[in-house]
Amino acid sequence: MASTRRTEMTKLLFRTALIELMQEKPFHKITVKEICEQADLNRTTFYLHYSDQTQLLDDIVSKLEEATSKHFASATGNEDDIENLTMHLDYIKDNEKIYRTITGGNLDDNIKTKIFRNMLSDLNAKMPEWCGHIENPYVQKFIISGCGSTIFQWINNGFDMETRDLAKLIYNLCKKATA
């Protein structure tokens, strides 16, 4: 049990170190040595858990996807659609550091796309609740892409809109697109 907690704590230190470094420079320029120095752990410990920086980044993405999916799944459905969407946007805003790091310029676009595709699949699952059943796959793709781009822009603009206002905007655009 203690070993598992210690392992998780060690991995958390490495994940945190990489996130902090990605705020300063592009992912592809970050070395294992820099990650270890930032985490105050040695390279041997790093290689016990990860083969390279990319595997560490995959771990970060996996943890983020897991937490995001868990959050989306926790929506009770008792809230109205705007309230439900507001809760999801609040979650993103509450986890600002990781989302701003991921949407910032220091991460490869392919990695960003993968992260947001998975995040948007959770949003897509909630789409029937928010917009009704959408028969046309092109309309559905348009709405999901638009929602994702809007949320992405909101993160990059430093959360310049209140979450409830953004939720209303997204909800109303979805309704108009499906009318």
N, C-alpha and C positions, 0 to 999 in steps of 0.2 A: 504493500500500500504506500509506504513512504517513498519507495523507489518510483512509483507511478507519479506521485505528487512532485517529486524532485524532477523527473523527466519533463512533466508538463511545465513546471516553472522554468526549467532551462530553455525549453522550446519557446516559451513566452518571451524570455529575455532576447532570444535571437530574433523572433518576429518583431518585437518592439524596436530592436536595433535597426533592422532593415527598414522599417517604416520611417524611422527618424532620419536615416541616411537618404532615403528616397525623397525626402522633403528638400534635400540640399543638392542632389545631383541625379543624373539619369541612372536608372537601374543597371544598364549594361556597363556602366563605369564603376560600379561598386564591387569591391573585392571581398573575398572571404575574410581576409586579414582585417579590413575595415569593420566588417560586421562583428568580428570577435572583439576588436578593441572597443567598439561602441557598447557591446553587451558585457564587457569585462569578463569574458570567458576565453578559453584557449581554443586553438584550431582543432586539436584532437577531440575536444568535446563537440565542436561543430560537426566534425565528420562522423561522430557516433550517431548523429541524428539526421544529417543531410548529406547528400553527395555533392551538392553545389548550391549556389545562390538561387538558381531557378527552382530547385526542389523546395527551398525555404519559401520562395515567393508562392509556389503552388500550395504550400501549407497555409500561408496567410490567406490566399484566395479561398481555399477550402473552408477555413474557419469562418471567413466572412460570409460565404454562401450558406453555410450551415446556420449561422446566427440569423441571417436575413430570412432564410426559409422558415426557421422556427418562429421568428417574429410574425411573418405573413400568415403562417398557419395558426397563430394564436388569436387572430381576429375572430371575434365571436360571431359576427354577422348580425349582432343585435344593434350595432351602431348604424346610423344612416351612412349612405355611400360617401358623402363628403367627410364625415367624421372618421370613417374608416381610412380613407386616403390620407387625411390629416395625420392620423396615428402613424402611418407608414413614413410619411415625410418627416415627422418628428423624430422617428427612429434614425433616419439618415442624418438629420441635423445633430442629434445627440451623439452620433458616432462620426462627427465632423472630421476628425484627424485622419481616419482611415479612408473615408470617402474622398476627401480633398486630395490626399496623397495619390489615390488611384486615378482620379480624374485629372490630376495635374499633368504637366508636360514631361515628367520624368519617368514615365512608364510607356512601353511600346504599345502602339495602337491595337495590335492583335490581342495583347493581354487585356487591355481595357475592354475591347469588344467581347471577349470571352466572359469577363466578369459581369458586364452589364447584360449580356444575353441571358446568363443564368438568373440574374436578379430580375430581369424583365419577364422571365418565364413564370416567376411567382406572381408578378403583376398580371400577366396574361391569364393565369388561373382565376384571378379575381375579376377579370373583365366582364364575364356574364352578369355578375352582381352589379357592376357599375354601369354597364352600357346595354344590358340586355343581350340576347343571343345575336351574334353577328354571323350571318351566312357567308358573306363574301370574304374569302381569305385575304384579298388585297386590302380591304377596308380594315380588317383586323390588324394586318401588318402595319398599315399606315398609322393606326391609332397607337399601337405598341411602340413603334419607332418614334413617333411624335412625343409620346409620354416620356420615353427614355431620354430623348434629346433635350426636352424641356427640363427634366430633373438634372441632367448632366450640366446644362447651362446654369441652372440655379445653384448647384454646388460650386461651379467655377466662378460664379459672380459673388461668392461669399454669402450665400443664403440671403440675398437682397430682398426677398419677399417673405412675408409671414407664411408659415406652413398652411394655415387655413385658407389664405388668399390663393396660394398656388394650387391647393387641392380644389378649390372652387373653379379656378381657371381650367385645370386639366379635366375636371368632371364636365364642365359646360362644353368644352371643345369635343370631348368624347360623345356627349349627347348630340351635339350638332352634326358630328361626322356620321352618326348612325341614324339620324332622322330621315 
